[in-house]
């Protein structure tokens, strides 16, 4: 049981919740019910459309996001069924998750340091989606992996906004790194925190691995999505979306060397990628 839990990146059954994650504010229940519905392989577009249409506030947000530059559709979406059909179920799930997480972190985004964390999350998701075709990965799944990779960090900063802001300052002043600083302050880092959170969301194994292992230096060859999300995470830092001010960041061109295929990499312009990320993040404002 323990080995299987570790393989899936999930906590072992019966383990108590770490103190730092007790009594967390809930994610949007509507969005999370939609994610659960979309996780059913046999779900029909009609079911999803009816669910969204029955929730006016969420339906308005889905239409707003569907028509925003975040998803760059060629024509305007005017109805929920149309949005689901044009966008696809995986992207509807991405919208639901984006909205759920955005609502979750909204109360603490007045703090500049924590707003930078959210922008880093969004940048990593957009970049993972953008790089997915070059890595022969599904863009919607890549976006979800990139969006959820730092869910543990978002939980810590929502529960302890002042302490997490201080953690960023400590990491900046000490140079010891944010992961180690998190462990010192909260007895776990954001990857370990994320393992507990996604382990209770019944998400696919490959998404859980992205949350737990996106900072690992060495990854199994078959973990292609995790490698993609790790590259997107590093590229977000390299393009100016880092979290710790003044921390040394990799050169964007060197990070792009991690993308398979020299001919494919040649098509990637870091400055253009940076502009596209900013444009799509702005669509969420």
N, C-alpha and C positions, 0 to 999 in steps of 0.2 A: 504493500500500500504506500509506504513512504517513498520508494523508488518511483512508482507511477506518478505520485503527486509532484515529485521533483521534475520528472520528465515533462509533465504538462505545464510546469510553472505555477502550480496551484498549491495552496496550503494543505497539509495533511488533515484529514478529517479528525475532529476532536481537539485540534489545537486552539488555544484561546487567542482572542484578538489582541494584538499588541496595544499597549496603553495609548500610544499616539494616534491610533485609529478608532478609538472608542467614541461612540456618540457623534459620528460625522453627520453634518447636514445631508439630507437626501438629494440625490439627483432628481431631475424632473421626472415625476412618475409617468406622465403621459409619454414622454420621449422613451423612457426605458421600457414601457409596455410595447411601444412600437418596435423597438429594437428586438425584443423577445419574439414578437410576431414575425418579424422579418428573418429571424434566425431559423424559422421553420422552412425546410426545403420545399415543402408542398404548398406554401402560402400562395394565394392567387392575388393578382393585381386588384381585383374587385374588393377583396377583403381589406387590403391595405388602404385603398381609396376611401372605403366607408369609415374605417377607423379614423383616418386623418380628418375627413369632412365632419365628423361628429365632435371634433375639438376645435372650435372657431379660432381661438388664439393661436394654437399650434398650426392650424391650416394656413392662417395668414402668414406665419413665419416661413412655412414651407414654400409658399408661393413667392414670397419676397426673396428668399435665398435662391430658389430655382431660377428666378429672373435676374439674379445679380451676376457680376463678373466672376464670382467664385466658381461657378460651373460653366460659364462662357457658352451658353446655348445660342444657337443661330437664330431662334425665333422665340417670341414671347410665350410664356406659359400662362394660360388663363383659367384652368380648372385643375382640381386635384387629380382626377383620373389622367388628364393629359400630362401633368407633372410626373406622375408615377410611370407612365408609359415611356415618355421621352427620356427622363432621367435614368430610369431603371431602378430596380429594387435596391441594389447595392448602394447607389448614390442617395436614394431616399434614406437609407440607414445612416449614411454619412451625414446627411443634413440633420437627422434626428439626434445623432451623437454630438454634432457640433453645437446644436441648440441646447441640448442637455448640459453639456460641459460649460458652455458660455453662461447659462443661467446659474450654474453651480458656482462659478468663480466671480460672477459680477459683483457681489458685495465687497470684495477686497481689491478691486482693480483701481481704486483711487490711489493706492500706493504704487508709486512709479516702478519699484523693483518687482512687484508682483504682476503688474501689467506687462512687464517685459517677459515674465515667465509664460504668460498666456500667448503673447505674440510669438515666442519661440515655439510653443506647441503648434500654433496654426502654421507657422512657416515650415516646420518639419512635415506636417501633413500635406501641405500643398506641394512641397518638393518631392515627397515620396510618390505622390500621384503623378507628378510631371516626369519623374525618372522611370516610372513603372514600365512604359512601353519598351524602353531601351533594355530593361532587365527581364523582359518577357513575363511581367507580372500583371495581374489585374489592377487597373488604376483605382477602382473603388476599394478593393481590399487594402491596397497600399495606403490610401488616404486614411482608412480606419486604423491601420497599424501605426501610422505616423501620428494620428490624433491622440490615440490612447497610450502611446509609449510613455508619456510622463504623467499619467493619471495619478500616480502616487504622489508626485510633487504637488499637483494641483490640490489634492486632498490635504496634504500637510499645510499648504499655505492658506487654505480656506479655514481650517481648524485653528491654526496658530499664525495669523497674519503678521503679528509683530515679531514673533520668534523666527519665522522664516525669513522675514526681511533682515533680521539680525544675522541669520545664517549666511545670507548672501554677502553681507558686509564682512563677516568673519572670514569667509572664503577669499574675499578680495584682499583683505589686509594680511592674512596669514599665508596665502598661497598654497594651502593644504588641499584645496579641491572641495567642491560642493558635496560630493558623495560622502567623503570622510566627515565633513562638517555636519551633515545630516545625521550620520551615525552617532556622532558625539552628542548631539542635542536631542535626538528623538529615539535613539537606540535601534534605528533602522534607517536605511537610505530609501530614496524614492522608488528604486526598482523593487526592493523588498516590500515596500508599502503597496506598490502597484500589484504585486503578486497576490496579496490578500484581497484587493478590490476586484480584480478581474476574475479571480478564482470563484467568486460568488455571482458572476454575471452570465455564466454558461456561454462564454464566447469561444470561438474556434481555437484550437490548440496553437495555430501559427500566430494568432493575434496575441495570445497570452505570452508566447515566447518573445514577441517584440517588446512587450512591456518589461519583462524580467531581464532580458539579455541584450538590450540594444547598446549597452556600454561595454560588453565583453570584447576583449581583444581578439580572441580566437573563437570561431563558430564552426559547427559542422557544415560540411559542404552542402548538404541538402536543405539547410535553413536559409533559403534564398530571400524570403521576405524579410527576415531579421537583418540580413546583410544590407538589403535595400533601405530599410528604416534606419539602420545605423549610419549609413552614408548620408541619408537625408538629414539626420540629426546633426552630424558634423558639418554638413554644408550650410545648414541654417546658422550655426555659429560663425562659420567662415564668411557668410554674407552679411554679418552685422546684427544677427538676432541672438547673440549670446546673452547669457543671464548674469554672469559675474563681470562687472565693469573692469576693464583693464586686463582681464585674463588673456594670455596668449592664445590666439586662434589659428587654425590651419589656413593655408592659402587655398582659395576656392579651386584653383586649377589642380592642386595636388589631391584634393578630396574627389574631384571628378575623375581622377585616374582610377578610382575604385569602381566606376561604372564599366561594365563589360564592353569590349569592342572599341578599338581605336577609331574606326570610322564613325561610330555612333557618338563617341566623346567629342569628336571634332565639330559636331553640330551644336554643342552646348556652349553658350556664351554666358559666363558668370554674371555679367552686368545685366544682360537681358533677363536671366533667371531672377535676379534680385528685383528688377522692376515688376516682373509678373507676380512675384510673391507679394510685394507691397500692394499692388493693385487688387489682388484677391483678398488680402487681409482687410483692406479698406472697405471692401464690400460688406464686411460683417459689422462695421461700426454703426 
